[in-house]
Amino acid sequence: MRSAFEAGKTGALISEAGDAKRLVFFEGGELVGARSNVPEERLGEIMVREQQITSTELDHAISFIRSGRKLGQLLVELGYLGGGEIERFVRIQIVDIAGAILMSPSDRLVFSEQMEVEAVTLSPVSIGDVFLHAVKSLPDVGHYRENVLIEDYVLEQTTDALAVASGMELTPEQATLLDLVDSESAVGEILKSSPLDEEDAVRTLIALHQAGVVKLKERRVSADPPTGPRPTPRDAAPDPFEKELIQLHNDIQCYNHWQVLGLERGAGYAQIEASYRERFRKFDPDNWEHIPDSDFQEKFSFVRARVKEAYITLSSQNSSSVYQKLDDHESQYQESKQRWEVIASETSVREDWVRPTDSGEGERLFKRAKRAMKEEDFWSAIELCRQAMELDEDNDPARYHFLGRALSENPKWRQDAEQNLKIAHKLEPWEPRYLLSLARLYQKEGLTERAERIFDQVRTLDPDFPIPDAPKDKNKPKKNEKNKKAG
């Protein structure tokens, strides 16, 4: 944890200890978020523990959660929490989870720079506060006192002391103890002069030492060289083709397959083939590789993937028929989506609203949704799954996952699909299947680098989880294929 801070890393520290699984997120070496599957380390339970809300109030708020709606927002709307108060408990949660990682022997401990960072706090949490919190639970500091805080060794502040200590919530007595560290006084002398009793002073020094605020020395040594500013890359020069591509990228997300190919609905195969060939030549990667900007290349890859998907779908009678039935429900989908969002925000309309629940009926509807999915009746699968979720007392990640997969069959709904897959992952962050579906969605959209980052997260979470090989033909066609098209 300290090395991640000192190296300025961005990513996640993953800890598995028995059934307990924890994640701590770093951004530039700073603690910005944490997740845990341990019930008492959940945000709601922490607020109950801190006597901010009651268990009854927590259960009431949880019953309203829909589509990833945040618990803090609900607690404010219900009047259980004041605006801005949630930040304090988020920070307590981060310290609790990070401290538990420090104090629990891990079966698996790894830092991954591939994990997407989930920042949940408005400002970073000091790593020093984590050590201060963790050291309180040390059952005995005798061993540390004898082997590390050697009484006749001198304590001095490190070059990073100001940066770390300024972010710590030190009591006045702890701050005074830190001021006694002057590069000349030995540990024993500092303990004698401390305003804290010896036990608390030793624990505070342990935390400061582990956090890298102070260090021991037998004799004067040269300070560690300061770390210089990190170089920032220069912005790429604008390219005249970039504006056209960005506009098309924005527009194409709202297009159906016929619009992507510039065709009227019901166009014949010959028209579909001719339109695809024309666009295939225009979006030949060789014509656009002179623009190195990664954001541009991602948008280009997305547009090319949509053109190819439109052609593959419409040129097959079966897949075209399935897609046409899905596209027929566009207006109905938007109405259904608005209704869903009204249900999600019902607490702000009627405080006395009680969410209807029927877990048995919800399970029956979900089974029907699965059957519809197998029969490629994706619209029925979507509607049945949503109805099942409305009746579900708990937020079942498997249903969000299923809904995300069904929505992904229509490119115009993939932003909603992505949101539902991310919700499933947040609800059950240790289930690799949810991340795998998200990676496949990105893969389908031509976002290969983004997909590979998610695949790397899957490998980090479960090194033994089978990951399918990526398609060999990502963007650039083979030379003989290009020549055929050109001919």
RAGILIN-V816254 format. One record per backbone hydrogen bond with DSSP energy under -0.5 kcal/mol. CO is the residue of the C=O (numbers start at 1). NH is the residue of the N-H. Records with the same first field share a line. If there is no record, write none. Layout:
CO = NH, NH
This chain:
1 = 5
2 = 6
3 = 7
4 = 9
5 = 8
9 = 29
11 = 26
12 = 14, 112
13 = 24
14 = 110
15 = 22
16 = 107, 108
17 = 20
20 = 17
21 = 37
22 = 15
23 = 35
24 = 13
25 = 32, 33
26 = 11
27 = 30
30 = 27, 32
31 = 125
32 = 120, 121
33 = 25
35 = 23
37 = 39
38 = 41
39 = 42
42 = 46
43 = 47
44 = 48
45 = 49
46 = 50
47 = 52, 53
48 = 51
54 = 58
55 = 59
56 = 60
57 = 61
58 = 62
59 = 63
61 = 64
62 = 65
66 = 69
70 = 74
71 = 75
72 = 76
73 = 77
74 = 78
75 = 80, 81
76 = 79
82 = 85
84 = 87
85 = 88, 89
86 = 90
87 = 91
88 = 92
89 = 93
90 = 94
91 = 95
92 = 96
93 = 97
94 = 98
95 = 99
96 = 100
97 = 101
98 = 102
99 = 103
100 = 104
103 = 105
108 = 16
110 = 14, 112
112 = 12
117 = 119
118 = 120
125 = 31
126 = 130
127 = 131
128 = 132
129 = 133
130 = 134
131 = 135
132 = 136
133 = 136
134 = 137
135 = 138
141 = 145
142 = 146
143 = 147
144 = 148, 149
148 = 150
150 = 153
151 = 188
153 = 187
154 = 217
155 = 183
156 = 215
158 = 161
160 = 164
161 = 165
162 = 166
164 = 167
165 = 168
168 = 170
171 = 175
172 = 176
173 = 177
174 = 178
175 = 179
176 = 180
177 = 180
178 = 181
180 = 182
185 = 155
186 = 190
187 = 191
188 = 192
189 = 193
190 = 194
197 = 201
198 = 202
199 = 203
200 = 204
201 = 205
202 = 206
203 = 207
204 = 208
205 = 209
206 = 210
207 = 211
208 = 213, 214
209 = 212
213 = 158
215 = 156
217 = 154
239 = 242, 243
240 = 244
241 = 245
242 = 246
243 = 247
244 = 248
245 = 249
246 = 250
247 = 251
248 = 252
249 = 253
251 = 254
252 = 255
256 = 260
257 = 261
258 = 263
259 = 262
264 = 267
268 = 272
269 = 273
270 = 274
271 = 275
272 = 276
273 = 277
274 = 278
275 = 279
276 = 280
277 = 281
278 = 282
279 = 283
281 = 284
284 = 287
285 = 288, 289
288 = 291
290 = 292
293 = 297
294 = 298
295 = 299
296 = 300
297 = 301
298 = 302
299 = 303
300 = 304
301 = 305
302 = 306
303 = 307
304 = 308
305 = 309
306 = 310
307 = 311
308 = 312
309 = 313
310 = 314
311 = 315
313 = 316
316 = 320
317 = 321
318 = 322
319 = 323
320 = 324
321 = 325
322 = 326
323 = 327
324 = 328
326 = 329
327 = 330
329 = 333
330 = 334
331 = 335
332 = 336
333 = 337
334 = 338
335 = 339
336 = 340
337 = 341
338 = 342
339 = 343
340 = 344
341 = 345
343 = 346
345 = 348
346 = 349, 350
350 = 353
353 = 355
358 = 362
359 = 363
360 = 364
361 = 365
362 = 366
363 = 367
364 = 368
365 = 369
366 = 370
367 = 371
368 = 372
369 = 373
370 = 374
371 = 375
372 = 377
373 = 376
376 = 378
377 = 381
378 = 382
379 = 383
380 = 384
381 = 385
382 = 386
383 = 387
384 = 388
385 = 389
386 = 390
387 = 391
389 = 392
391 = 358, 393
394 = 396
395 = 397
396 = 399, 400
397 = 401
398 = 402
399 = 403
400 = 404
401 = 405
402 = 406
403 = 407
404 = 408
406 = 409
407 = 410
409 = 411
410 = 413
411 = 414
413 = 417
414 = 418
415 = 419
416 = 420
417 = 421
418 = 422
419 = 423
420 = 424
421 = 425
422 = 426
423 = 427
424 = 428
426 = 429
428 = 431
430 = 432
431 = 434, 435
432 = 436
433 = 437
434 = 438
435 = 439
436 = 440
437 = 441
438 = 442
439 = 443
440 = 444
441 = 445
442 = 447
443 = 446
446 = 448
447 = 451
448 = 452
449 = 453
450 = 454
451 = 455
452 = 456
453 = 457
454 = 458
455 = 459
456 = 460
457 = 461
458 = 462
462 = 465
472 = 474
475 = 477
478 = 482
479 = 483
480 = 484
481 = 485
482 = 486
483 = 487
